[in-house]
Amino acid sequence: MTHALGPRAGRAVAGRPDPAVADELGLTVYDVARDLRRDIEGVRLPLPIDGASAAEASRGRLVAQLDEHLLPRLRELSSPAIVVVAGSTGAGKSTLYNSLLGEEVSLAGVLRPTTREPVLAFNPADREVIHEGPATEASRVVYHDGVPRGTALLDAPDLDSFLADNRTTAQQLLEAADLWLFVTTASRYGDALPWQALSRATERGASVAMVLNRVPAETLTTIRGDLMLRLREHGMTDVPLFVVPDVGPHEGLLEPETVQPVRRWLTLLAGPERSRAVIVRTLKGALGALPGWVNSLADAVEAQGHAADTVRTAVEKERPAAEKLARDGVAAGVVAGASVEARWRELSGSAKVDRVKVKNQVVRSTRRAGRKRDEALAGLRTDVEAAAVRTLVAAGGRVEERLRAVLTAPGAPAGGSAALPDAAARVAARDATVSESVAAWSARADDVVAAFEAGDDAERLAGAVKAFGSRGLGTLLLASAAGSDDAERLLARVLGDAHTEAVTALRDDLAARASTVVDGELDAILTALDSPNLAADAASGLRVRLAELRRLT
């Protein structure tokens, strides 16, 4: 008889774990498993190295197992043992389920998928010890006298349902179960699906029983023997096997005597002590399976760290040569280029910036002429700055291209390509950085001129400032530092050797800035690798939880 039929009925009355079971498993196992779940959830495998995809899939399954079964069951050990009736499409699960209860509780028929909504049935006497969890939240809960006390029967959707949501729900409910009652047929027991599901149950240490449905009488002995052999080959010699004979086309429930062996077995599981034994056995099996999975996941995390170290080494190996190439390019005096030379010719012809008189080593000029030269030299400064930007951007671009080759070419370090930044974002960042750096370099020239004016050779420097303006004189220093021979000759005329140190300092400064741009390209990759997920101790949390779990179980 069914009681209180309705969606998600049976809200739990909170209970405490049974003391005997708590002593057997240890109350602190829950705390360790909860912490382990948190650490597993936090695992990230950012580098696409060998084994990463499989480890990520395993991580997802571990989280699901902890969420759907281990943690809820460890938290509420006194709740009835959940027996999930699972199988493939058309295996007769719902018919078997209803027949075990002796009433049409779960929809059964030829329309597929039949089981759209999971049905979870409890004995009414177990109301006070039922606790909310994944199984109750995902199912329509009913109370039925046909359910042996201490157990709960769950009719799950088809594992191979053509509805993705049904397949997902079926897998979640299997994870939440204490015992799997797997239903297949004489014509489909050799399919891959039953054995995949049973292997998964074995992996997580779940208790399993199997129902071979619709077996023709004339082939019963042969099929049963073949199935028993397959079970032994899969290491499942202790799995109970129930054979339900083929009764031909029919509607409604199976005859009571047809399902009596399965009902008798469920009754043997019933009662607080026996159902707890199933729960504890499955819990111990699941806990026993955890170390292998967690170890594999920890190994995968450590492999990520080793791969990151290899990528870091490959990147750092490029640094000395890349920095030297960038510095040498500036030191060689080739920054100015054709655009600066063309601008100089224009200024020399129209503004006559280099037509100055020098008398007694001091340049002679009126302030008016000096202001005109200063204004004319503004265009030269713009060209020098643009040339410096091009040089530094090119230095960074060469390094980025080289790093992409190092990390993606055949023989490249595993996972290296994942550390490469987005090319467009890198170009934008480089352009912004270089523009700021060259602007700072240009401003330094003005500071150098200010320092000149406070120097020892005040008359000579004052004459130069008067002839070109403070900013114009700074522009000449920048042009000379960038490699303009014309600017260098003019400075030698008006300042003698007084400018040499300043030009050298500006050139060295630009070379250092080019080196910094190179470092930025290298550091963009190293920063991507500077993640707690790739640290040397990234797997330590998993190892600690595993040691605690082994100590307690």
Sequence and secondary structure as in RCSB ss.txt:
>XXXX:A:sequence
MTHALGPRAGRAVAGRPDPAVADELGLTVYDVARDLRRDIEGVRLPLPIDGASAAEASRGRLVAQLDEHLLPRLR
ELSSPAIVVVAGSTGAGKSTLYNSLLGEEVSLAGVLRPTTREPVLAFNPADREVIHEGPATEASRVVYHDGVPRG
TALLDAPDLDSFLADNRTTAQQLLEAADLWLFVTTASRYGDALPWQALSRATERGASVAMVLNRVPAETLTTIRG
DLMLRLREHGMTDVPLFVVPDVGPHEGLLEPETVQPVRRWLTLLAGPERSRAVIVRTLKGALGALPGWVNSLADA
VEAQGHAADTVRTAVEKERPAAEKLARDGVAAGVVAGASVEARWRELSGSAKVDRVKVKNQVVRSTRRAGRKRDE
ALAGLRTDVEAAAVRTLVAAGGRVEERLRAVLTAPGAPAGGSAALPDAAARVAARDATVSESVAAWSARADDVVA
AFEAGDDAERLAGAVKAFGSRGLGTLLLASAAGSDDAERLLARVLGDAHTEAVTALRDDLAARASTVVDGELDAI
LTALDSPNLAADAASGLRVRLAELRRLT
>XXXX:A:secstr
 EES STT          HHHHHHH THHHHHHHHHHHHHHT    S  TTHHHHHHHHHHHHHHIIIIIHHHHH
 TTS EEEEEEE TTS HHHHHHHHHTS  S  SSSSS   S EEEE GGGGGG    HHHHHSEEEEETTS TT
EEEEE   TT SSHHHHHHHHHHHHH SEEEEEEETTTTTSHHHHHHHHHHHHTT EEEEEEEEE GGGHHHHHH
HHHHHHHHTT TT  EEEEE   S  S   HHHHHHHHHHHHHH SHHHHHHHHHHHHHHHHHHHHHHHHHHHHH
HHHHHHHHHHHHHHHHHHHHHHHHHHHHHHHTT SSHHHHHHHHHHIIIII TT  EEETTEEE  HHHHHHHHH
HHHHHHHHHHHHHHHHHHHHHHHHHHHHHHHHHSTT  TTHHHHS  HHHHHHHHHHHHHHHHHHHHHHHHHHHH
HHHTSS HHHHHHHHHHH HHHHHHHHHHHHTT HHHHHHHHHHHTTTTHHHHHHHHHHHHHHHHHHHHHHHHHH
HHHH  GGGSTTTTHHHHHHHHHHHHH 
